[in-house]
Amino acid sequence: YQRRVHGTLSECLFFFDMHAIMSMESAIFAFTDSHSDKDLLEPVSVWRTAWSREASGRLMPGNPKLLACVHKFLDFWESVELETARTGPNQTVHVFLRNIPPQYEDVHNCRGGHFKMRAQTVAHAHSLWVFISSCLALQKIPELSQLCGASLAKRSRNLYVQLWFRDSKDRVVLSTLSEWLQAHAGQWFSRCQMCPHKYLLATLQQHQLHQQRRADASTHRCRLLLSSNQVASNARHVVNERPQAPFCHNPYVIPGLKLDCHGSHTIAPSCTDKSGRFLDMFG
């Protein structure tokens, strides 16, 4: 088990300083191998989120996909190792507690935020991710009841490790977590930033409103086009089915008058009887 983990980490960190790599790997091995046969106090879920780039150039998150739910630390480490290797650019792998989904709008996350830790190298980022996710699964981080999960975000140029918490206004919890991160993982990140989710939610809501407006405008244009096509089709149908007037039909024909071939009235030859009434010679 240790050789397999060692080989995977060595492949990831091959191009970096070997002295730093060996010191980081030794610390990680000593930590993970001592807990490999333990049951987790509560199940841990592993997720992945794919981010898509919009026309404006902004990255927007998609729906998270549940990959595994584990109860033993060895199963947890195998799942995290496998899914981290499968995570590509513009994707994020998550480790969350209590079946909480890694979404900003979730009821457990909407009032909270996360610590965003940026590592200087890929080696530091992976070491930080292994340490933070393992401590979270083994419940070795203070203020655990206020924690939701951890994430490794892969971007085209950088790697970020995030630690999610429930309440962004609890200054005591934030101070405790910040001090713990600096004391136990400060050697692996160059900057740690606290990001409240309310600002990210406002951006997501604005984006969704813009998308809805575009969809409504497109639907309105389609309806207008269909309506105009239907009106034109009905007009053609009426023209094609208009009844033709019969030849030489005139509702105002006066008795004793006949229509010639041009439709004008002519007086037909007639005579009168003894009473003075006109008699049509043709009738």
C-alpha positions as CSV (number, residue, x, y, z in Angstrom):
1,Y,0.0,0.0,0.0
2,Q,2.8,2.4,0.9
3,R,4.8,1.6,-2.2
4,R,1.7,2.2,-4.4
5,V,1.1,5.6,-2.8
6,H,4.8,6.4,-3.0
7,G,4.9,5.5,-6.7
8,T,1.9,7.7,-7.5
9,L,3.3,10.7,-5.6
10,S,6.7,10.3,-7.2
11,E,5.1,10.4,-10.7
12,C,3.3,13.6,-9.8
13,L,6.3,15.2,-8.2
14,F,9.0,13.9,-10.6
15,F,10.2,17.3,-11.9
16,F,10.6,19.0,-8.5
17,D,13.3,19.2,-5.9
18,M,13.8,15.6,-4.6
19,H,14.8,16.7,-1.1
20,A,11.6,18.7,-0.6
21,I,9.7,15.8,-2.1
22,M,11.1,13.2,0.2
23,S,10.5,15.3,3.3
24,M,6.9,15.9,2.4
25,E,6.3,12.3,1.4
26,S,7.7,11.0,4.6
27,A,5.4,13.2,6.7
28,I,2.4,12.1,4.6
29,F,3.3,8.4,4.8
30,A,3.8,8.6,8.5
31,F,0.4,10.2,8.9
32,T,-1.7,8.1,6.5
33,D,-0.2,4.7,7.1
34,S,-0.8,4.9,10.8
35,H,-4.5,5.4,10.2
36,S,-5.0,3.1,7.1
37,D,-6.9,0.4,9.0
38,K,-9.3,2.7,10.9
39,D,-13.0,3.2,10.4
40,L,-14.1,6.7,9.8
41,L,-16.3,8.2,12.6
42,E,-18.8,9.3,9.9
43,P,-19.0,8.6,6.1
44,V,-17.1,10.8,3.7
45,S,-18.3,11.5,0.1
46,V,-16.1,12.2,-2.9
47,W,-17.4,14.5,-5.6
48,R,-16.3,16.1,-8.8
49,T,-17.4,19.3,-10.5
50,A,-16.7,20.4,-14.0
51,W,-16.5,24.1,-14.8
52,S,-17.4,25.6,-18.2
53,R,-16.1,28.8,-19.7
54,E,-18.8,31.2,-20.8
55,A,-18.7,33.6,-23.8
56,S,-17.6,36.4,-21.4
57,G,-14.6,34.3,-20.4
58,R,-15.9,33.6,-16.8
59,L,-15.8,30.0,-15.5
60,M,-19.1,28.8,-14.1
61,P,-19.6,25.5,-12.1
62,G,-21.7,22.7,-13.3
63,N,-23.7,20.2,-11.2
64,P,-21.5,18.1,-8.9
65,K,-21.2,14.4,-9.5
66,L,-21.1,11.9,-6.6
67,L,-18.2,9.5,-7.1
68,A,-18.0,7.5,-3.9
69,C,-19.1,7.3,-0.3
70,V,-16.6,5.6,2.0
71,H,-16.5,4.4,5.6
72,K,-12.9,3.3,6.1
73,F,-9.8,5.4,5.8
74,L,-8.1,3.0,3.4
75,D,-11.1,3.2,1.0
76,F,-11.1,6.9,1.4
77,W,-7.5,7.3,0.5
78,E,-7.8,5.0,-2.5
79,S,-10.9,6.9,-3.8
80,V,-9.2,10.3,-3.3
81,E,-6.0,9.1,-5.0
82,L,-7.9,7.7,-8.0
83,E,-10.3,10.6,-8.5
84,T,-7.6,13.2,-8.0
85,A,-5.6,11.6,-10.8
86,R,-8.7,11.6,-13.0
87,T,-9.5,15.2,-12.4
88,G,-8.5,17.4,-15.3
89,P,-8.1,21.1,-16.0
90,N,-11.1,23.3,-15.1
91,Q,-12.4,20.5,-12.7
92,T,-12.6,20.2,-9.0
93,V,-12.5,17.2,-6.8
94,H,-14.2,17.4,-3.4
95,V,-14.2,15.6,0.0
96,F,-17.3,16.4,2.0
97,L,-18.8,15.3,5.3
98,R,-22.3,14.3,6.2
99,N,-23.4,13.9,2.5
100,I,-23.3,17.7,2.0
101,P,-23.1,18.5,-1.7
102,P,-20.3,20.9,-2.8
103,Q,-22.6,23.6,-4.0
104,Y,-22.6,27.3,-3.0
105,E,-26.4,27.4,-2.9
106,D,-26.8,24.4,-0.6
107,V,-28.4,25.2,2.8
108,H,-25.2,24.1,4.6
109,N,-22.9,26.3,2.4
110,C,-24.9,29.4,1.4
111,R,-24.1,31.3,4.6
112,G,-20.6,30.1,4.8
113,G,-17.4,30.4,2.8
114,H,-14.1,28.7,2.3
115,F,-10.4,29.3,2.8
116,K,-8.6,29.4,-0.6
117,M,-5.0,28.3,-0.3
118,R,-2.7,28.8,-3.3
119,A,0.4,26.7,-3.5
120,Q,3.6,27.8,-5.2
121,T,4.2,24.4,-6.9
122,V,2.3,21.3,-8.0
123,A,4.2,19.3,-5.4
124,H,3.1,21.6,-2.6
125,A,-0.5,21.7,-3.9
126,H,-0.8,17.9,-3.8
127,S,0.8,17.5,-0.4
128,L,-1.5,20.2,1.0
129,W,-4.5,18.4,-0.6
130,V,-3.5,15.1,0.9
131,F,-3.0,16.6,4.3
132,I,-6.2,18.7,4.5
133,S,-8.5,15.9,3.1
134,S,-7.0,13.3,5.4
135,C,-7.3,15.5,8.5
136,L,-10.9,16.2,7.5
137,A,-11.8,12.6,7.1
138,L,-10.1,11.6,10.4
139,Q,-11.7,14.7,12.1
140,K,-8.4,16.1,13.2
141,I,-9.3,19.7,12.4
142,P,-10.6,22.0,15.1
143,E,-14.2,23.3,14.9
144,L,-15.2,20.2,13.0
145,S,-18.9,20.9,13.5
146,Q,-18.5,24.1,11.5
147,L,-16.7,22.4,8.6
148,C,-18.4,21.1,5.4
149,G,-15.6,19.7,3.2
150,A,-12.4,20.4,1.3
151,S,-11.7,20.8,-2.4
152,L,-8.8,20.7,-4.9
153,A,-9.5,23.0,-7.8
154,K,-7.4,22.5,-11.0
155,R,-7.1,25.4,-13.3
156,S,-5.1,25.9,-16.4
157,R,-2.2,27.6,-14.5
158,N,-2.8,27.1,-10.8
159,L,-4.0,24.6,-8.2
160,Y,-6.1,25.7,-5.2
161,V,-7.0,23.8,-2.0
162,Q,-10.2,25.0,-0.3
163,L,-11.6,24.3,3.2
164,W,-15.3,25.0,3.4
165,F,-17.1,26.2,6.5
166,R,-20.7,26.9,7.5
167,D,-20.7,30.5,8.8
168,S,-18.6,33.3,7.4
169,K,-19.6,35.7,10.2
170,D,-18.3,33.6,13.1
171,R,-15.0,35.4,13.8
172,V,-13.9,32.9,16.5
173,V,-14.2,29.9,14.2
174,L,-12.5,31.7,11.4
175,S,-9.6,32.8,13.6
176,T,-9.2,29.3,15.0
177,L,-9.2,27.7,11.6
178,S,-6.8,30.3,10.2
179,E,-4.3,29.7,13.0
180,W,-4.5,25.9,12.6
181,L,-3.9,26.1,8.8
182,Q,-1.0,28.4,9.2
183,A,0.6,26.3,12.0
184,H,0.1,22.8,10.4
185,A,0.0,23.5,6.6
186,G,1.6,26.9,6.2
187,Q,4.7,25.4,4.6
188,W,2.7,24.2,1.6
189,F,0.8,27.4,0.6
190,S,1.9,30.9,-0.2
191,R,-1.4,32.7,0.3
192,C,-4.6,31.9,2.2
193,Q,-7.7,34.0,1.4
194,M,-11.1,33.8,3.0
195,C,-13.9,33.8,0.4
196,P,-17.5,34.3,1.6
197,H,-20.1,32.4,-0.5
198,K,-22.6,35.3,-0.6
199,Y,-20.5,37.1,-3.2
200,L,-20.2,34.0,-5.3
201,L,-23.9,33.3,-5.0
202,A,-24.6,36.9,-6.2
203,T,-22.5,36.2,-9.2
204,L,-24.2,32.9,-9.9
205,Q,-27.7,34.5,-9.5
206,Q,-26.8,37.3,-11.9
207,H,-25.5,34.8,-14.4
208,Q,-28.6,32.7,-14.1
209,L,-30.8,35.7,-14.6
210,H,-28.9,36.7,-17.7
211,Q,-29.2,33.2,-19.1
212,Q,-33.0,33.2,-18.3
213,R,-33.4,36.6,-20.1
214,R,-31.6,35.3,-23.1
215,A,-33.8,32.1,-23.1
216,D,-37.0,34.2,-22.8
217,A,-35.9,36.5,-25.6
218,S,-35.1,33.5,-27.8
219,T,-38.5,32.0,-27.0
220,H,-40.3,35.3,-27.8
221,R,-38.5,35.5,-31.2
222,C,-39.5,32.0,-32.0
223,R,-43.1,32.6,-31.1
224,L,-43.2,35.8,-33.3
225,L,-41.7,33.9,-36.2
226,L,-44.2,31.0,-35.9
227,S,-47.0,33.5,-35.6
228,S,-46.0,35.4,-38.7
229,N,-45.5,32.2,-40.6
230,Q,-49.0,31.0,-39.5
231,V,-50.6,34.3,-40.6
232,A,-48.9,34.1,-44.0
233,S,-50.0,30.5,-44.4
234,N,-53.6,31.4,-43.5
235,A,-53.6,34.3,-46.0
236,R,-52.5,32.0,-48.8
237,H,-55.1,29.5,-47.8
238,V,-57.9,32.1,-48.0
239,V,-56.7,33.4,-51.3
240,N,-56.6,29.9,-52.8
241,E,-60.0,29.0,-51.6
242,R,-61.9,32.3,-52.4
243,P,-65.2,31.3,-54.3
244,Q,-65.4,32.6,-57.9
245,A,-68.5,34.6,-58.9
246,P,-70.7,32.9,-61.5
247,F,-70.7,34.3,-65.0
248,C,-73.1,37.2,-65.6
249,H,-74.5,37.1,-62.0
250,N,-76.1,40.3,-61.0
251,P,-78.5,40.5,-58.0
252,Y,-79.9,43.8,-59.3
253,V,-81.4,42.5,-62.6
254,I,-84.6,44.3,-63.4
255,P,-87.4,42.1,-64.9
256,G,-87.5,42.6,-68.6
257,L,-83.8,43.4,-68.8
258,K,-81.2,40.9,-70.1
259,L,-77.4,41.0,-69.7
260,D,-75.4,40.9,-72.9
261,C,-72.0,39.1,-73.1
262,H,-70.3,42.1,-71.6
263,G,-72.5,42.3,-68.6
264,S,-74.4,45.4,-69.6
265,H,-78.2,45.6,-69.5
266,T,-80.1,45.5,-72.7
267,I,-83.9,45.7,-73.2
268,A,-85.2,42.4,-74.5
269,P,-87.8,42.5,-77.3
270,S,-91.2,42.3,-75.6
271,C,-94.9,43.1,-76.2
272,T,-97.8,43.9,-74.0
273,D,-101.0,42.1,-73.4
274,K,-104.4,43.7,-73.1
275,S,-103.8,44.7,-69.5
276,G,-100.6,46.6,-70.4
277,R,-98.2,44.2,-68.8
278,F,-95.0,43.4,-70.7
279,L,-94.6,40.0,-72.0
280,D,-91.2,38.6,-72.7
281,M,-91.0,37.2,-76.2
282,F,-88.5,34.7,-75.1
283,G,-90.5,33.3,-72.2
